[in-house]
């Protein structure tokens, strides 16, 4: 293998031992790996250390703040931030290596197409693909947003796109997936309420319908069969939950 790239792989974890190994193994070219763990009770920390990662313990502060803390722990300014259930496809790994072949990349940030696996199927349409995410960036010119959930990278300029897929191979059950949507929509509603946003009957009724039509019909989610239908239907229901929860918070504040 060629010399490691001046790049830090960053992963935040909590009880991710069943999926972390594939994530870390997909980035053998990073000069260092930093795992920021928030109280795992399984083998996550030991596994990360066995694979050469530097592990930092830090109480979970919300996804955006936690990732910003992790980026601050990196020894290099260029960072690649992955979730424990993600891994680089060979083509994406090659794209990143080629980007550094002539020296430091010119851009501030780079996005990659995340391909989601749902009900055992790699989705190719709708919300499942291509789910563009900025994950590679120069921390001097970009950072994670402070959002507690659905955090995103804020950079000096638009993110360039890399070829190859970021494989999101979550092995969670449908029950766990729905539980996560419930938690996330609560956090979203609370953040929207704090910003003074409100949800009327029209928004509650039309937002999930519009989301389903856009993803299932316009973005051809229907071509992903039952898995695509279920993925998009749950996403539309999550939109409904978010606005209903916001409405409940608004009503409570008005009482």
C-alpha positions, 0 to 999 in steps of 0.5 A, spaced: 500 500 500 502 507 498 503 512 503 497 514 508 494 520 506 494 526 510 487 525 512 483 523 519 478 518 519 472 520 524 467 516 527 462 517 533 460 511 536 455 508 541 455 500 542 457 499 534 461 493 535 457 489 530 458 494 524 464 498 526 470 493 523 467 494 516 467 501 516 474 502 519 477 497 514 474 500 508 479 506 509 486 503 510 489 509 507 487 514 512 493 517 516 489 516 523 483 514 525 479 517 531 473 514 534 469 518 539 465 514 543 459 515 548 459 510 553 459 504 549 457 497 553 459 492 548 466 491 545 466 497 541 472 501 544 476 494 544 475 493 537 477 500 535 483 500 539 485 493 536 484 496 529 489 501 530 484 507 532 485 512 537 479 512 542 476 518 545 471 518 551 466 524 550 458 524 553 453 524 547 452 532 546 447 531 540 449 529 533 452 536 530 456 538 537 458 531 537 461 530 530 464 537 531 468 535 538 470 529 534 473 533 528 477 537 533 480 531 536 483 530 529 491 530 528 489 532 520 485 538 517 482 534 512 477 529 515 473 524 513 467 523 517 463 516 517 457 513 521 459 506 524 454 503 519 457 506 513 463 504 509 466 506 502 465 502 496 472 501 492 470 506 487 469 511 492 475 509 496 479 510 489 476 517 488 478 519 495 485 517 494 486 520 487 483 527 490 490 527 494 494 524 489 497 531 486 497 534 493 492 537 498 485 537 494 483 544 492 476 544 494 473 545 501 469 540 501 466 533 498 460 530 497 459 522 496 452 519 494 450 514 500 446 508 498 442 505 503 440 498 504 433 497 506 429 490 507 435 487 505 435 491 498 440 496 496 435 502 494 437 505 487 431 511 487 427 515 491 430 517 498 435 511 498 439 513 492 443 518 491 443 521 498 448 526 497 452 527 503 458 531 504 463 527 509 470 529 506 472 536 508 478 541 510 476 543 517 479 550 516 474 551 511 468 547 513 464 544 520 458 540 522 452 544 523 450 544 531 443 541 529 442 535 534 439 531 529 440 531 521 446 535 522 450 537 515 456 540 513 457 547 512 463 550 508 466 556 505 463 554 498 459 548 494 461 541 495 464 538 489 462 531 488 466 524 488 464 518 484 463 511 488 458 510 493 458 511 500 454 504 503 449 505 508 449 498 510 444 499 517 442 492 520 437 495 525 430 492 525 424 495 522 422 496 530 429 499 531 428 504 525 421 506 527 424 508 534 429 512 531 424 516 527 420 517 533 426 520 537 429 524 531 422 527 529 421 529 537 428 533 536 426 536 530 420 538 532 423 541 539 428 545 534 423 548 530 419 550 536 425 553 539 426 557 532 418 560 533 416 555 527 408 553 527 405 547 524 398 548 521 393 543 518 395 544 511 402 543 512 400 537 517 396 534 511 400 536 505 407 535 507 407 527 508 403 527 501 408 531 497 414 528 500 411 521 498 409 523 491 416 526 490 420 520 492 416 515 490 413 518 483 418 523 481 424 520 483 422 513 481 422 510 488 417 505 485 422 502 481 425 499 488 419 494 489 416 493 496 423 496 500 422 502 496 415 503 498 416 501 505 422 506 506 418 512 503 412 511 506 416 511 513 419 517 511 412 520 509 410 518 516 416 521 519 414 528 516 407 527 519 410 526 526 414 532 526 409 537 524 404 533 529 409 534 534 410 541 533 403 543 533 402 539 540 408 544 542 405 550 539 398 548 543 402 547 549 405 554 549 399 557 547 395 554 553 
